[in-house]
Amino acid sequence: MSGFDWPGLMRAGIAGLRLQPRDFWQLTPAELQLMLGQARGAPPVSRSRLAEMMRAFPDMPPPEQQED
């Protein structure tokens, strides 16, 4: 048995992306993932990681607004 959800993938590609069946079946799984916005990349930054980065790299006011 395959690990792919073929009915779900076909709905996403043919109904969601409006691909013709011949175009859907010519795609590689990586191409379909990219088209569906599921390409592998860096995961989104979590709130805690964002807070950590904000503490490490605080925004500075523009030089003309800094007090001497």
N, C-alpha and C positions, 0 to 999 in steps of 0.2 A: 504494500500500500504506500502511496506517495505521501510526502509531508506537505504537499501543496494543497491549498484550498482552491481547487480549480473553479468551482462555481463562483466563489467570491472574487477570484482574480478575473474571471471572464466578465462578471458584472462590472467590476471596476474599470477594466479596459474597454469593453464594448459599450456598456451603458454609460459609465461615468466619463471616460475619456472620448467616447464616440468614435472608437477605432473600428475600422472594418474588420471582420473576422480574419481575413487573410493577413492584414497588417498586425493584428494581435498575435497570431501564431508565428509571425516572423521575428518577433521581439525576443531578445534574451531576457532571462529573469532580472538581470542587472538593469537593462534598459527599461523594463516595466517598473521596477522599483524607483528609478530616477523620475520617470514620468508621473508616478503617483506621489512624488515628494518623500519617498522613503529611502533615499540614498543614504548610505552610511557616511557619517561625518562626525564631527565633534558633538557630543550631547549638549543640550542647552545648559546654560549656567543656572545652578540652583540659587535660591534666595540666600542661603547661608554663604555660598561661595561669593555671590555678589557683594554681600555685606563685608566679607573678609577682604575682598579687593578694594572696596571703598575705604576701608580703614587703612589699608596699606598704601593706597594711592589717592589721597583726598583731592577733591577739586580745589583749585586755587583761584581766587578772584583775579581778574585781569590786572596787570601791573598798575594801571592808572587808578584802580579802586583800592589798592593795598594801602594800609596805613603805614606811615614811616615810623 
